[in-house]
Amino acid sequence: MGYTFVLVSGLLIGSFLNVCIYRIPKHENITTTRSHCMSCGNVIKWYDLVPVLSYLLLRGRRRNCGAKLSIQYPIIELLNGII
C-alpha cells in the first residue's frame, strides 16, 4: 500500500512537472489555465490527463485531433514515480 501511494504521488508530480516544462518558457499560467492541445487548442478532458495510462490508452495521440504526443511526457512521469 505504501509503495502504491509513493508511485502514484510520483506520477502526479511528474505530470505537474510536464506542465511546468511546457508552460513556463512560454510565460503561460501553470495553475489556472486548463490543459489544452498544443496542436488544435482544444481543452483536454480530465480523463485524458491520467499520468502514463492516458498515453498508453490513446496510443500517444490526442483524442480530438490525433496529434502525436512526445514520449517525453510518460517518461518524465514514470521516472518521477520510480524515484
C-alpha positions as CSV (number, residue, x, y, z in Angstrom):
1,M,0.0,0.0,0.0
2,G,2.8,2.4,0.9
3,Y,4.7,1.7,-2.4
4,T,1.5,2.3,-4.4
5,F,1.0,5.7,-2.7
6,V,4.5,6.7,-3.4
7,L,4.3,5.6,-7.1
8,V,1.0,7.5,-7.7
9,S,2.3,10.6,-5.9
10,G,5.4,10.5,-8.1
11,L,3.4,10.1,-11.3
12,L,1.3,13.1,-10.3
13,I,4.3,15.2,-9.5
14,G,5.8,14.1,-12.9
15,S,2.6,15.2,-14.6
16,F,2.8,18.6,-12.9
17,L,6.5,18.9,-13.9
18,N,5.5,18.3,-17.6
19,V,3.0,21.2,-17.3
20,C,5.8,23.4,-15.9
21,I,8.3,22.3,-18.5
22,Y,5.9,23.3,-21.3
23,R,4.3,26.4,-19.9
24,I,7.0,28.4,-18.0
25,P,9.2,29.1,-21.1
26,K,6.0,30.3,-22.9
27,H,5.1,32.5,-19.9
28,E,1.7,30.7,-19.5
29,N,0.0,30.3,-16.2
30,I,0.7,27.0,-14.6
31,T,-2.1,27.0,-12.1
32,T,-5.3,28.5,-13.5
33,T,-5.1,27.7,-17.3
34,R,-6.7,24.4,-18.2
35,S,-4.6,21.9,-20.1
36,H,-5.0,22.2,-23.8
37,C,-3.8,20.6,-27.0
38,M,-0.7,22.2,-28.4
39,S,-1.9,21.5,-32.0
40,C,-5.6,22.4,-32.1
41,G,-6.0,24.3,-28.8
42,N,-8.9,22.2,-27.5
43,V,-9.2,21.8,-23.8
44,I,-8.2,18.3,-22.7
45,K,-10.7,16.4,-20.6
46,W,-9.7,15.2,-17.1
47,Y,-9.8,11.5,-18.1
48,D,-7.2,12.2,-20.8
49,L,-4.8,13.6,-18.2
50,V,-4.2,10.4,-16.1
51,P,-0.4,10.0,-16.0
52,V,1.1,7.3,-18.3
53,L,-2.3,5.4,-18.5
54,S,-3.8,8.0,-20.9
55,Y,-0.7,8.0,-23.1
56,L,-1.0,4.2,-23.4
57,L,-4.8,4.1,-24.0
58,L,-4.7,6.8,-26.6
59,R,-1.5,5.3,-28.2
60,G,0.4,8.5,-27.9
61,R,-2.1,10.7,-29.7
62,R,-4.6,13.4,-28.8
63,R,-8.2,12.3,-28.7
64,N,-9.7,15.2,-30.6
65,C,-7.2,16.0,-33.4
66,G,-5.0,12.9,-33.4
67,A,-1.8,14.9,-32.9
68,K,1.1,12.8,-31.8
69,L,2.3,13.3,-28.2
70,S,6.0,13.3,-27.3
71,I,7.3,10.3,-25.5
72,Q,8.9,12.8,-23.0
73,Y,5.6,13.1,-21.1
74,P,5.2,9.5,-19.9
75,I,9.0,9.1,-19.4
76,I,9.1,12.1,-17.0
77,E,6.0,10.8,-15.2
78,L,7.5,7.3,-14.9
79,L,10.9,8.5,-13.7
80,N,9.3,10.6,-11.0
81,G,7.1,7.7,-10.0
82,I,10.0,5.3,-9.7
83,I,12.3,7.8,-7.9
